Amino acid sequence: MRELWELFTAFARLGAVSFGGGYAMLPLLTRELVDRRGWVTDNELTDYFAIGQCTPGVIALNVATFIGNKRKGIPGAVVASVGIVFVPVIIITVIAAFLRNFADYAVVKDAFGGIRVCVCVLVVNAVLRLWKKAVLGLPTFLIFAVVFLLSVFSGFLPVSVSPVILVLVSGFAGILLYGKSESGKGGDAS
């Protein structure tokens, strides 16, 4: 029961500062779950992010569910998931219930202007961390380059390429490149 409470409180704290969504949260999740608590490794967290991006729902919620399940099975998954959304749901409910036209207040507009800048920095930080773990050699760089170019220029191409197709093709490419590796570690191309 104690570990379930720790899961809830850890993810509730993370959910309370989850401005910017999943990628902006990566540095916070790394500090709390990898460095401070040792619940997952940096590689596991990166894998959970990749899986969380490919599955329906919010990345941070998916990651919380995966980590909760790793720690305490289904009860842990439920508790961690409730924890990550607990504080944001309360905040949104209070804002919706008591403040009409909340976003029209000048102070709120100014605050969100500053928050957007901060979120950009957090997302860039997350991208750099993910880059270090994912782009490990020429094969993974080529996958990155093709997916990047297709996603950036998809609006200019005669056919728009769905992100789902990009993820599936990238996964298939990873299987082709690393599926027969001797180490059995799949994407560990270093």
Secondary structure by P-SEA (a helix, b strand, c coil): caaaaaaaaaaaaaaaacccccccaaaaaaaccccccccccaaaaaaaaaaaaaccccaaaaaaaaaaaacccaaaaaaaaaaaaaaaaaaaaaaacccccccccaaaaaaaaaaaaaaaaaaaaaaaaaaaaccccaaaaaaaaaaaaaaaacccccbbbbaaaaaaaaaaaaaaaccccccccccccc
